[in-house]
Amino acid sequence: MRERYGVDLAARYLGVDLPHPIGKGSGQLSLNAAQLEDDAAAGLAFAVLKTVIAEDETGAQAMVAWAIHETRMKVERRGRTGWTVTWKGRGWDRSLAAYLALVRTGRDLTHATGMLVVPSVKYHLPRLAEPFRDGEYRHTTRRLAEAWGEPPLLLEKDFSPTLAGDALSEDRAQIVRWLREVPDRICQAAPAPVLVAMKLMNARFDDAFQLAMMDAASGADALVCFNRLFDSVTGVAYGGWDLSDRNLRVLDAYRSHVRLSARPPDRRLCGTGNVCSGRVLLEYAQRGCESVQLHTFFQLPLSQFPATRGSRAQRALHALVFDPRDGLVAGMLELEAQGKLERRGGELHFLDLASDAHRPH
Ligand SMILES: Cc1cc2nc3c(=O)[nH]c(=O)nc-3n(C[C@H](O)[C@H](O)[C@H](O)COP(=O)(O)O)c2cc1C
């Protein structure tokens, strides 16, 4: 890319350098070794494993309602040109031991191929008057750290759309407390250094509360913005353009908020939600995201990709990067023509978009 187009796609997730910004979000597409191997072969920059439900040393899980088994997923159109995956399942439904085996496979693949693999956890979230179940935090984090080996352990904490739709999330003060306390609890529970990305939900409140959530999570090393919307009528999570519209609108407000405070943000951002083209990816980057994580686009019917060969992940990457109109390269050249991105050392740098986003003007 650098030689041919003068475009440097280098990106970051949780402070780790990546060759480009495109990774896979946690879900049904990162459940086993075969999926991870295909993704590494396709050249994805990172993959987040399916969310495991934390447990204590006796195997008790406070969030057991999220460990349910459900296999059927339906890929459907949503809105004029959007797509969504309809699925009633929730978290990892097998044992913690099976998850730790997948973490070890992910670690080996990270070392062998450079594709960064990251586990994801749903830990106990108490009601306001209740204490956190520290046993779950301790046991699960320790086991993950042992499985990964060399520190730091990188970890995503998932706040899912079904949690947003749950009675537990009706109380704003309760959500704010989780976001304030959870990063520290994970770090305290870990036997060695851990870097925590908080994948924030789209709460069922207004944009201002979404910003309050970002502020409350100030102990996190990174924020993943934001998990899918929840349709309380049908009881399912959904994506598509409604999701990216909301996420980009809130990230816009966050950008203004950071610029006004005239100090660089202390957390790194990773975007998620309806990244279905290089163009949408660049919208997230211009609002401060140093990388993005996708799910739905990796699940579209093969007929939706211009490439006629290769795995889904390969075809998806090809479209996201090279589409002559909506791809990442075309989009970066267009931003240059509009004076929104300047060459340094003869190259356009993807990461300049994110760092410019939060610079006071
Ligand atoms: C079927 C399905 C299962 C998912 N499971 C998880 C999960 O276990 N943990 C999590 O953090 N996100 C989960 N997600 C959210 C995705 O990782 C992603 O953030 C979200 O779908 C938005 O990206 P997209 O519009 O590219 O799909 C899931 C999404 C789908 C569609």
The ligand as an SDF file (V2000), in Angstrom:
LIG
                    3D

 31 33  0  0  0  0  0  0  0  0999 V2000
  -24.7470  -12.4990   15.9960 C   0  0  0  0  0  0  0  0  0  0  0  0
  -23.9300  -11.5010   16.7610 C   0  0  0  0  0  0  0  0  0  0  0  0
  -23.3540  -11.8690   17.9740 C   0  0  0  0  0  0  0  0  0  0  0  0
  -22.6010  -10.9450   18.6950 C   0  0  0  0  0  0  0  0  0  0  0  0
  -22.0340  -11.3240   19.8770 N   0  0  0  0  0  0  0  0  0  0  0  0
  -21.2690  -10.4380   20.5960 C   0  0  0  0  0  0  0  0  0  0  0  0
  -20.6390  -10.8200   21.8010 C   0  0  0  0  0  0  0  0  0  0  0  0
  -20.7380  -11.9460   22.2760 O   0  0  0  0  0  0  0  0  0  0  0  0
  -19.9040   -9.8850   22.4520 N   0  0  0  0  0  0  0  0  0  0  0  0
  -19.7360   -8.6050   21.9880 C   0  0  0  0  0  0  0  0  0  0  0  0
  -19.0190   -7.8010   22.6080 O   0  0  0  0  0  0  0  0  0  0  0  0
  -20.3160   -8.2170   20.8320 N   0  0  0  0  0  0  0  0  0  0  0  0
  -21.0840   -9.0990   20.1290 C   0  0  0  0  0  0  0  0  0  0  0  0
  -21.6600   -8.7100   18.9390 N   0  0  0  0  0  0  0  0  0  0  0  0
  -21.4610   -7.3190   18.4590 C   0  0  0  0  0  0  0  0  0  0  0  0
  -20.4240   -7.2190   17.3440 C   0  0  0  0  0  0  0  0  0  0  0  0
  -19.1340   -7.5840   17.7890 O   0  0  0  0  0  0  0  0  0  0  0  0
  -20.3560   -5.8010   16.7480 C   0  0  0  0  0  0  0  0  0  0  0  0
  -19.7730   -4.9280   17.6890 O   0  0  0  0  0  0  0  0  0  0  0  0
  -21.7230   -5.2520   16.3870 C   0  0  0  0  0  0  0  0  0  0  0  0
  -22.4760   -6.2290   15.7010 O   0  0  0  0  0  0  0  0  0  0  0  0
  -21.6310   -4.0080   15.4980 C   0  0  0  0  0  0  0  0  0  0  0  0
  -20.8780   -4.2490   14.3400 O   0  0  0  0  0  0  0  0  0  0  0  0
  -21.5430   -4.6590   12.9180 P   0  0  0  0  0  0  0  0  0  0  0  0
  -22.5420   -3.5980   12.5760 O   0  0  0  0  0  0  0  0  0  0  0  0
  -20.3580   -4.6990   11.9800 O   0  0  0  0  0  0  0  0  0  0  0  0
  -22.1690   -5.9910   13.0980 O   0  0  0  0  0  0  0  0  0  0  0  0
  -22.4210   -9.6220   18.1950 C   0  0  0  0  0  0  0  0  0  0  0  0
  -23.0150   -9.2640   16.9820 C   0  0  0  0  0  0  0  0  0  0  0  0
  -23.7680  -10.1740   16.2620 C   0  0  0  0  0  0  0  0  0  0  0  0
  -24.3720   -9.7400   14.9720 C   0  0  0  0  0  0  0  0  0  0  0  0
  1  2  1  0
  2  3  1  0
  2 30  2  0
  3  4  2  0
  4  5  1  0
  4 28  1  0
  5  6  2  0
  6  7  1  0
  6 13  1  0
  7  8  2  0
  7  9  1  0
  9 10  1  0
 10 11  2  0
 10 12  1  0
 12 13  2  0
 13 14  1  0
 14 15  1  0
 14 28  1  0
 15 16  1  0
 16 17  1  0
 16 18  1  0
 18 19  1  0
 18 20  1  0
 20 21  1  0
 20 22  1  0
 22 23  1  0
 23 24  1  0
 24 25  2  0
 24 26  1  0
 24 27  1  0
 28 29  2  0
 29 30  1  0
 30 31  1  0
M  END
$$$$
